[in-house]
Amino acid sequence: MNVFSKSVVDKFAIKIETHLHPFKVAWVDKTFLPVKDQCLVTLKIGLYFEDIYYEVLRMNVAHLLLGCLWLYYNIVKHYGRNNTYKRTHEKQTILLRPAKPVTGTRPVAKPSASNTPT
């Protein structure tokens, strides 16, 4: 199952289509999420690109999850220890790595006459 975050779909105004075969995603604790929508998004890495249908879900885990079918059909190799994925496309090796963590803190607004408490 390929999943795209509802918040990203909303933020970038990605066109949503009604899912042809709605279903539910169940979790270990017996809760579930209905899958009613899907969207078509182009995955582009360097010169490689592919249009992929994603189910749209409200989630806070990631913005995008590529499922087992995409990994299987594209002969993607997962390196668990490094948490990387590698595949070959048109004789070029593509390596997917997790994003590096953001260091530091967000800048804090300095108090001004307009936003100081009275």
C-alpha positions as CSV (number, residue, x, y, z in Angstrom):
1,M,0.0,0.0,0.0
2,N,1.4,3.4,-1.0
3,V,0.2,6.2,1.3
4,F,0.3,9.9,1.1
5,S,-0.4,12.2,4.1
6,K,-3.7,14.1,4.0
7,S,-2.0,17.2,5.4
8,V,0.5,17.2,2.4
9,V,-2.4,16.7,-0.1
10,D,-4.2,19.7,1.5
11,K,-1.1,21.9,1.7
12,F,-0.1,21.4,-2.0
13,A,-3.7,21.2,-3.3
14,I,-3.1,17.8,-4.9
15,K,-6.2,16.5,-6.8
16,I,-8.0,13.8,-4.9
17,E,-10.0,11.1,-6.6
18,T,-12.6,8.8,-5.0
19,H,-11.0,5.4,-4.4
20,L,-12.5,2.7,-6.7
21,H,-12.5,0.1,-4.0
22,P,-12.7,1.8,-0.5
23,F,-11.4,-0.2,2.4
24,K,-10.2,0.1,6.0
25,V,-6.7,-0.1,7.4
26,A,-6.7,-1.9,10.8
27,W,-4.1,-1.5,13.5
28,V,-3.0,-3.9,16.3
29,D,-5.2,-2.3,18.9
30,K,-8.4,-2.9,16.7
31,T,-8.7,0.7,15.6
32,F,-9.0,1.4,11.9
33,L,-8.9,4.2,9.3
34,P,-11.2,4.3,6.3
35,V,-9.4,4.6,3.0
36,K,-11.8,6.5,0.7
37,D,-9.5,8.7,-1.4
38,Q,-6.5,8.3,-3.6
39,C,-4.2,10.7,-5.5
40,L,-1.8,10.4,-8.5
41,V,1.6,11.9,-7.7
42,T,4.8,11.9,-9.7
43,L,7.8,10.5,-7.7
44,K,11.0,12.2,-9.2
45,I,14.5,11.4,-8.1
46,G,17.2,12.9,-10.4
47,L,16.4,11.7,-13.9
48,Y,14.1,8.9,-12.7
49,F,10.3,9.7,-12.4
50,E,7.2,7.6,-12.1
51,D,3.5,8.3,-11.6
52,I,2.2,6.4,-8.6
53,Y,-1.3,6.2,-7.1
54,Y,-1.3,6.7,-3.3
55,E,-4.1,6.1,-0.8
56,V,-4.7,9.3,1.2
57,L,-4.7,8.9,5.0
58,R,-4.5,11.2,8.0
59,M,-1.1,10.3,9.5
60,N,1.7,11.8,11.6
61,V,4.3,9.1,10.8
62,A,5.6,10.4,7.5
63,H,4.4,12.4,4.4
64,L,4.8,9.5,2.1
65,L,5.1,5.7,2.5
66,L,5.9,3.4,-0.5
67,G,4.5,-0.1,0.0
68,C,5.6,-3.6,-0.6
69,L,4.2,-3.8,-4.2
70,W,6.1,-0.7,-5.3
71,L,9.3,-2.2,-3.7
72,Y,8.7,-5.6,-5.2
73,Y,7.8,-4.5,-8.8
74,N,10.7,-2.1,-8.9
75,I,13.2,-4.6,-7.5
76,V,14.2,-2.4,-4.6
77,K,16.7,-3.6,-2.1
78,H,16.3,-2.5,1.5
79,Y,19.3,-2.2,3.8
80,G,17.8,-2.3,7.3
81,R,20.8,-1.3,9.3
82,N,21.3,1.9,7.3
83,N,17.6,2.4,6.6
84,T,18.2,2.9,2.9
85,Y,16.7,1.6,-0.3
86,K,18.5,1.0,-3.6
87,R,17.2,0.3,-7.1
88,T,18.5,0.5,-10.6
89,H,16.7,2.5,-13.3
90,E,18.1,2.7,-16.8
91,K,21.5,1.5,-15.7
92,Q,21.7,4.2,-12.9
93,T,21.7,3.3,-9.3
94,I,19.3,5.3,-7.1
95,L,19.8,5.4,-3.4
96,L,17.0,6.6,-1.1
97,R,18.1,7.7,2.3
98,P,16.0,9.1,5.2
99,A,16.1,12.8,5.7
100,K,18.7,14.1,8.1
101,P,17.3,15.3,11.4
102,V,17.0,19.1,11.8
103,T,19.4,20.4,14.4
104,G,18.9,23.5,16.5
105,T,15.6,25.1,17.5
106,R,13.1,27.3,15.8
107,P,13.8,31.0,16.0
108,V,11.8,32.7,18.7
109,A,10.2,36.0,17.8
110,K,11.6,39.0,19.7
111,P,9.1,41.0,21.7
112,S,8.0,44.2,20.0
113,A,5.5,46.9,21.0
114,S,2.8,45.1,19.1
115,N,3.1,41.7,20.7
116,T,4.3,42.3,24.3
117,P,1.8,41.5,27.0
118,T,0.2,44.4,28.9
